[in-house]
Amino acid sequence: MPSRTKTVLIWIVTFFIMLIICMPGLWIILSAFRTNGEILTKPAIWIPQNLTLDNFRAIFGFGENVVGIPVASYFRNSLVISITSTALALLIGMTGGYAFARYSFPGKKPAFLWLMLSRTVPGIALSLPIFIIWSRLGIIDTKFGVILVFTAINVPFTVWLTEGFFRQVPNDLNEAAQIDGCTRWQAFWKIEFPLAKSGIASAGIFAFLTSWNEYALASQLTRSTDSKTLPVGLMDFTAQFTIDWAGMCAMAVIIIIPALILTFLVQKHLIAGLTFGGVKG
Amino acid sequence: MATVTLKDVVKRYGAVEVVHGINLDIAHNEFVVLVGPSGCGKSTTLRMIAGLEEISDGDILIGDQVVNQLPPRKRNISMVFQNYALYPHMTVSENLGFSLKIASRSKEEIEAAVQDAADILGLDELLERTPAELSGGQRQRVAMGRAIVRHPDVFLFDEPLSNLDAKLRTQMRVEIKKLHAKVKTTIVYVTHDQVEAMTLADRIVIMKDGHIVQIGTPLEVFERPVDTFVAGFIGSPPMNLIDGTIKNDTVVFSDGRSVPVPPDFSGKVVDGRRVVFGFRADVLMPKGHTLAESGVLHDLDLTIDLAEPLGSESILLSSFGGKDIQARMHNPRPVKGGEVLSCELHLEKCHLFDAETGQSLRG
C-alpha cells in the first residue's frame, strides 16, 4: 500500500475513533444550545437548526422561562466543598506520602497496602453506613459532612501519587540541605517540595476533579440548597413527568468549564523530570 | 581549631553492629582519608561525623564540643556527596549561595562569597546555568564550591570522584589537593580507591568490617602494613602474599623453593612457624632491569607466564611458591611467555605475617 494511502486511512480511522470518544461530550455541548423540542425530535436532528442561549439565561434567571433551580448556590457549594476537600486531602496526603517515602517505621508496608486497598471498595458501598453515622452525628446535609467524605476518598490516592514523586527526589538533596543549614522542615519546603511540585499539582487536580464530579455519595448526603453540589443539582431538572434535557445539558456545560480551566492552568506545572541533573546523570 | 575526635564510636542498626567502637583523632587542617572495601563502615562513619546518622554509642567531638546530639546544621561542616546532590531547580549561583541565604546573610555578602568560590574553582561562566546543563566534572566543582562558601570547620567528602571517568578523576584529584592547600581546612574524605587515598591523604585510615585496621601516612601504610589485609589493599599491583614455613632461617614454600627470612624479621620467628611471606612487585626485578639500589639481595630464577608492557616498565606475571605473583621490569625489553629470567629480590623490603591471624610479625 502506498504510504500516502496508508496515511489517509490512518487519519480516517483516527477520526472515527475520536468521534466515538468525543460524541457524548459534543452532544451535551450541542444540546446545551438547543431547545428541548429539538433535542426530543424523532428522528434525531443531528445538525442543530438554530442555536440559542436561552437555556443558560433560564438557569441564571434571565429571560422568559426561568428555571427554579438555585444554580448559583449549587455552584458555590461545589466550589467550597471541592476546594476545601482538595486542600485537606493534599495536606494530609502529601505529608503521608512524604512519610512513606522518607521514613521507615513499624507496619509501614501493611499500612501502605491497606491505604491502597481502601481504594478498591466502591464508594457507593459505603454510602449506607456513612449515611447512618452522619445522621447520628448530625452532619447529614451539611457541607462539612460532604467535605469529610471527599477528603477521605482523596487521601489514599494523594498519598500514593505524592509518595512516588517524593521517592524520586534523591534523599541526598534533603541531606545536603540539612548540612547547608536547613532544618528538616526547611529542607522539605525549600528543596523537596519544589521538586515534587508537579506530582503534588497532579494529585491536586485529581482530588479536585473527583470532588467536583462526585455524584453517588453526594446525592445521598445532601438534601437542601445549603449543601447540594452541581452534579446532584442536575437531578433537579427531572420532574415527575418531564425531564428538561436542554437545561440539564446547559448545567452540565457549566460543570465542565471550571474543571477544564483548572486542568489547563495546572497543566503548565506538570513538568516531568525536573529533578533530572541534580544528581549523577 | 577544627579537630575531629571519635571516641569509641559504635553504630548499630537494630541488633546489627556495623561500626565497632572506633577511635580516631584528626588534627586541625589535616587531610584524612577513610579507605576500605564496600561495607567496611567508612561512609557510615563519615555520615555520623556529619550528623546524618545517629551514633549508637561513644562520642564525636568537633573542636572541643561533643556533637552527638547536634543536628547537621549546627556542626558547621560541609559535605560533598557522591551524587553531587546539587539542587536541580536552582542555578549554580543559587546553589552556591543557598547555605548563606538560609543563614540570612545580606545579598551583597552572598554575592561576594559566591564570586569568591567561583573564582577559586573556575565556575565564573557557569553561574547562571542549572545543574542539568553541566558536565560531570563541572557539577563536581559546583558541589565543592557549595561546600567552601560557608568556610566550614570541617569538609566531608563522600566518594566524590567515583562517578567520574578515569581521566577526569585524576584531574579532580589534583583540584581537591589544590583546594585543600588554598582553603586550609580539616578534611575527612571517604573513598574505596586506594590510589585516591595514597595521593590525597596526610594520613590514611584503613577500615575493614567496621574496625580501623591501620592509621598512618601513605608511606607508612605502604611500607609497613600491619596485616595481610592492608598489604593486599594498599598499593597497585597488590602485594604478593605466599604461604610458607620457617626452617633454618629460611621461608620454605609449598613448591619446595625458599628465600631467607628478611633481615627485619630474623630472630622473631622460630622453626616450624607457618607464615605468609609478602613482597611488592617493585622489589622483585629481573637483573639488568632494576633501579640502582643496594641492599640485601636474593637471587631467584622466574619462569615468566606473561608480560604486561606499560611503556616505561612492564609487569611480569609468573608463579612462585605455589602462587601467581607479579614482578616489575624497568626499562623493559620484550619478554616471551615461558622465558626464564634471573631476578633479584630486595629482602629488606619483604614482610612476614602470621599465617593464622594475618598480623605482621615485625613486632
Interface residues (C-beta under 8 A of the other chain):
Chain A: P170 D172 L173 E175 A176 A177 Q178 I179 D180 G181 C182 T183 Q186 K190 I191 P194 L195 L274 T275 F276 G277 G278 V279 K280 G281
Chain B: A50 G51 L52 P71 P72 R73 I77 S78 M79 F81 Q82 N83 Y84 A85 L86 Y87 P88 H89 F98 S99 I102 A103 T130 P131 A132 E133 L134 G136 R146 R150 N163
